[in-house]
C-alpha cells in the first residue's frame, strides 16, 4: 500500500543546507500498524508530513519516492495529492486545539472531508458525522455536534480529530504524537480506540511517538530513528525483547517502571 524509497529531506535557505532525514525506507501493508519512534528532532514528524503530502514544496529539498499504491506523492500534481488527502490518507496531530477552528462548531469540522470529497446532502453529512463520532466512543454525539472546541475536554477533542480523520474510511491514518498532551488514563483509551478502528475498519496506522510503552501496546512493527536515520527496524516483539542497537536499548531503558509490590502503611 505504501512504499517509501530512499527519502532524503534537506532544509535549504540562502546560506546553508542541512540534511534532516537520511535515506528513509518503509514498506507498509494494508491494515498494518507501524510505530515510528525516536527522541525529539530525530526526523519522525518530517517523515510523516512528507508521507501525508503536507511538507512545503519550497524550502525543503526532497529526494527519493513515496508511492501510495500507484501514485508518487513527491512528484504527483497538487490536484492528485488533494484527491488523496483527507480521503485515502489522513493525519491527526499532537494538540487538537491547534487543529480545530475555535470559531466553528464541532459537526462542521468533522464533516470537512465530506464537503471536499463528496456531493452528499447536508442531512447525509450530518448522519455520517454522528456515526463517526459514535465510532470513536463519544457519548451524546448529537449534543457535541453543536458544541465548540472549548466546551470539550482534551481527550474528547482528540477523539473529534480522529472522528474527522476516519469519516471517509481512509486506507492510512498517520497519528503524530496524538497522546502526548493527554493524561495516562486517556492515553490508554486512545490506544484501545486505535486498535478498535484498525480491527474494524482495516485502516493502516503510522503511529509516531517517543513513548515506547504505548508503541509496544499498539504496533506490529517498529522503526527507530536517530538524527534523521533509521537505526533499527523489526517486529515490535523483537525490538522490545532483543534490541540490537545501543540507542534502542537506551530508549527502552527510559520507559518508566513501576514497583507493583504492595507496601504496608506504617502503624499510627
C-alpha positions as CSV (number, residue, x, y, z in Angstrom):
1,X,0.0,0.0,0.0
2,X,2.8,2.4,0.9
3,X,6.3,2.3,-0.3
4,X,8.9,4.9,0.8
5,X,12.1,4.6,-1.2
6,X,15.3,6.3,-0.1
7,X,13.6,9.5,1.1
8,X,16.0,12.3,1.9
9,X,14.9,15.7,3.1
10,X,17.3,18.7,3.0
11,X,16.4,22.1,4.5
12,X,17.7,24.9,2.4
13,X,18.0,28.7,2.9
14,X,20.2,31.3,1.3
15,X,23.3,30.3,3.2
16,X,23.0,26.7,4.5
17,X,21.8,23.3,3.6
18,X,21.2,20.6,6.2
19,X,20.0,17.0,5.8
20,X,17.2,16.3,8.2
21,X,16.1,12.8,7.0
22,X,18.7,10.4,5.5
23,X,17.7,7.7,3.1
24,X,14.5,6.7,4.8
25,X,12.8,3.5,3.5
26,X,9.5,1.9,4.6
27,X,7.1,-0.7,3.2
28,X,3.6,-0.7,4.7
29,X,0.9,-3.2,4.1
30,X,-2.9,-2.7,4.3
31,X,-4.1,-2.8,7.9
32,X,-0.7,-2.8,9.4
33,X,0.3,-0.7,12.4
34,X,3.8,0.6,12.3
35,X,5.5,2.6,15.1
36,X,8.0,5.4,14.2
37,X,9.9,6.2,17.4
38,X,12.8,8.4,18.5
39,X,13.6,11.5,20.5
40,X,12.6,15.0,19.5
41,X,14.4,16.1,16.4
42,X,15.0,12.6,15.1
43,X,13.0,13.3,11.9
44,X,9.8,11.4,12.7
45,X,7.4,14.3,12.1
46,X,9.2,15.5,8.9
47,X,8.9,12.0,7.5
48,X,5.2,11.7,8.4
49,X,4.4,15.1,6.9
50,X,6.1,14.1,3.7
51,X,4.0,10.9,3.5
52,X,0.9,13.0,4.2
53,X,1.9,15.4,1.5
54,X,1.9,18.3,4.0
55,X,5.6,19.3,3.8
56,X,6.2,22.5,2.0
57,X,7.5,22.1,-1.5
58,X,9.6,25.2,-1.2
59,X,12.4,25.5,1.3
60,X,12.6,21.7,1.6
61,X,14.5,19.6,-1.0
62,X,13.1,16.1,-1.1
63,X,14.7,13.1,-2.9
64,X,13.5,9.6,-3.4
65,X,9.9,8.4,-3.8
66,X,6.8,7.9,-1.8
67,X,4.4,5.6,-3.5
68,X,0.9,5.3,-2.2
69,X,-0.4,2.5,-4.3
70,X,0.5,3.7,-7.8
71,X,0.9,7.4,-7.0
72,X,4.3,9.0,-6.2
73,X,3.3,11.7,-3.6
74,X,6.5,13.6,-4.2
75,X,6.0,14.2,-7.9
76,X,2.3,14.0,-8.5
77,X,0.2,17.0,-9.3
78,X,-1.3,19.1,-6.5
79,X,-4.8,18.0,-7.7
80,X,-3.9,14.3,-7.4
81,X,-2.4,14.9,-4.0
82,X,-5.5,16.8,-2.8
83,X,-7.7,13.9,-4.0
84,X,-5.9,11.6,-1.6
85,X,-5.6,13.9,1.4
86,X,-8.4,13.5,3.8
87,X,-9.9,10.7,1.7
88,X,-7.3,7.9,1.4
89,X,-4.6,9.4,3.7
90,X,-5.4,11.3,6.9
91,X,-3.4,12.7,9.7
92,X,-4.1,13.6,13.4
93,X,-1.7,15.9,15.3
94,X,-0.5,16.2,18.8
95,X,-2.6,19.2,20.0
96,X,-6.2,19.2,18.8
97,X,-6.8,22.8,19.9
98,X,-4.3,24.0,17.2
99,X,-6.0,21.8,14.6
100,X,-9.6,22.7,15.5
101,X,-11.1,26.0,14.5
102,X,-12.3,27.7,17.7
103,X,-15.0,29.6,15.8
104,X,-16.6,26.6,14.1
105,X,-18.9,24.1,15.7
106,X,-17.7,20.5,16.0
107,X,-20.0,19.0,13.5
108,X,-19.0,21.4,10.8
109,X,-15.4,20.4,11.3
110,X,-16.0,16.7,11.4
111,X,-17.8,17.0,8.1
112,X,-15.0,18.9,6.3
113,X,-13.7,15.9,4.2
114,X,-17.2,15.1,3.2
115,X,-17.8,18.6,1.8
116,X,-14.5,18.4,-0.1
117,X,-14.7,14.9,-1.5
118,X,-18.4,14.1,-1.8
119,X,-21.6,15.7,-3.0
120,X,-23.7,14.4,-0.1
121,X,-26.6,16.4,1.2
122,X,-26.5,18.3,4.5
123,X,-28.6,15.6,6.2
124,X,-26.4,12.8,4.8
125,X,-23.3,14.6,6.1
126,X,-24.9,15.0,9.5
127,X,-25.7,11.3,9.7
128,X,-22.2,10.3,8.8
129,X,-20.7,12.8,11.3
130,X,-22.8,11.4,14.1
131,X,-21.9,7.8,13.1
132,X,-18.2,8.8,13.0
133,X,-18.3,10.4,16.4
134,X,-20.1,7.4,17.9
135,X,-17.5,5.1,16.4
136,X,-14.8,6.9,18.4
137,X,-16.9,6.3,21.5
138,X,-18.1,9.9,22.1
139,X,-21.3,9.8,24.1
140,X,-24.0,12.3,23.3
141,X,-22.7,12.8,19.8
142,X,-25.8,14.8,18.8
143,X,-25.1,17.3,21.5
144,X,-21.4,17.5,20.8
145,X,-22.1,18.1,17.1
146,X,-23.5,21.6,18.0
147,X,-20.7,22.5,20.5
148,X,-17.5,24.4,20.1
149,X,-14.0,23.0,20.8
150,X,-13.5,24.9,24.1
151,X,-16.5,23.1,25.5
152,X,-14.8,19.8,25.3
153,X,-12.0,18.1,27.3
154,X,-8.6,17.4,25.7
155,X,-9.4,13.7,25.3
156,X,-12.8,14.5,23.7
157,X,-11.1,16.9,21.3
158,X,-8.6,14.3,20.3
159,X,-11.4,11.9,19.6
160,X,-13.1,14.5,17.5
161,X,-9.9,14.8,15.4
162,X,-9.8,11.0,15.0
163,X,-13.5,11.0,14.0
164,X,-12.9,13.7,11.4
165,X,-9.8,11.7,10.1
166,X,-11.8,8.5,9.9
167,X,-15.1,9.7,8.4
168,X,-14.0,8.8,4.8
169,X,-12.7,5.4,5.9
170,X,-9.1,6.2,4.8
171,X,-6.6,3.4,4.0
172,X,-3.9,5.1,6.0
173,X,-4.1,7.1,9.3
174,X,-1.0,9.0,10.4
175,X,-1.0,9.7,14.2
176,X,1.7,12.1,15.2
177,X,2.2,12.2,19.0
178,X,-1.5,12.2,19.5
179,X,-1.4,11.0,23.1
180,X,1.4,13.4,24.3
181,X,-0.9,16.1,25.7
182,X,-3.2,13.6,27.4
183,X,-3.2,12.1,30.9
184,X,-2.2,8.4,31.3
185,X,-5.8,7.1,31.6
186,X,-6.9,8.9,28.4
187,X,-3.8,7.8,26.6
188,X,-4.7,4.2,27.3
189,X,-8.3,4.8,26.0
190,X,-6.9,6.4,22.8
191,X,-4.6,3.4,22.2
192,X,-7.6,1.0,22.6
193,X,-9.6,3.2,20.3
194,X,-6.9,3.0,17.6
195,X,-6.8,-0.8,18.0
196,X,-10.5,-1.0,17.5
197,X,-10.5,1.2,14.4
198,X,-7.7,-0.9,12.9
199,X,-9.6,-4.1,13.7
200,X,-13.0,-2.9,12.4
201,X,-12.1,-0.6,9.6
202,X,-8.8,-2.3,8.5
203,X,-7.1,1.1,8.4
204,X,-3.4,1.0,8.4
205,X,-1.8,3.3,11.1
206,X,1.5,5.0,11.2
207,X,2.0,5.8,14.9
208,X,4.6,8.4,15.6
209,X,5.7,8.6,19.3
210,X,8.6,8.9,21.7
211,X,6.6,6.9,24.3
212,X,7.7,3.3,23.7
213,X,5.3,1.9,26.3
214,X,2.4,2.9,24.0
215,X,4.2,1.8,20.9
216,X,4.7,-1.7,22.5
217,X,0.9,-2.0,23.2
218,X,-0.2,-0.9,19.7
219,X,2.3,-1.6,16.9
220,X,3.1,-4.6,14.8
221,X,6.4,-3.3,13.6
222,X,8.7,-0.5,14.8
223,X,11.2,1.8,13.2
224,X,13.7,3.6,15.4
225,X,15.0,6.9,14.2
226,X,18.0,8.8,15.5
227,X,19.3,12.1,13.9
228,X,17.3,11.5,10.7
229,X,18.4,7.9,10.3
230,X,16.6,4.6,10.8
231,X,18.9,2.8,13.1
232,X,16.8,-0.3,13.7
233,X,13.7,-1.9,12.3
234,X,12.0,-5.1,13.4
235,X,8.8,-6.6,14.8
236,X,7.5,-5.0,18.0
237,X,8.3,-8.2,19.9
238,X,11.9,-8.3,18.7
239,X,12.5,-4.6,19.2
240,X,11.5,-4.9,22.9
241,X,12.9,-8.3,23.7
242,X,16.1,-8.2,21.6
243,X,17.1,-4.7,20.7
244,X,20.3,-4.7,18.6
245,X,21.3,-1.0,18.8
246,X,22.5,0.8,21.9
247,X,20.2,3.7,21.1
248,X,17.2,1.4,21.1
249,X,18.3,-0.1,24.4
250,X,18.6,3.4,25.9
251,X,15.0,4.3,24.7
252,X,13.6,1.1,26.2
253,X,15.5,1.6,29.4
254,X,13.9,5.1,29.7
255,X,10.4,3.5,29.9
256,X,9.1,4.3,33.4
257,X,8.9,1.2,35.6
258,X,6.5,0.9,38.5
259,X,7.0,-1.1,41.6
260,X,4.0,-3.4,41.8
261,X,4.8,-4.7,45.3
262,X,2.3,-3.6,47.9
263,X,3.9,-1.6,50.7
264,X,2.4,-1.8,54.2
265,X,1.4,1.6,55.7
266,X,3.2,2.4,59.0
267,X,1.2,2.0,62.1
268,X,-0.1,5.1,63.7
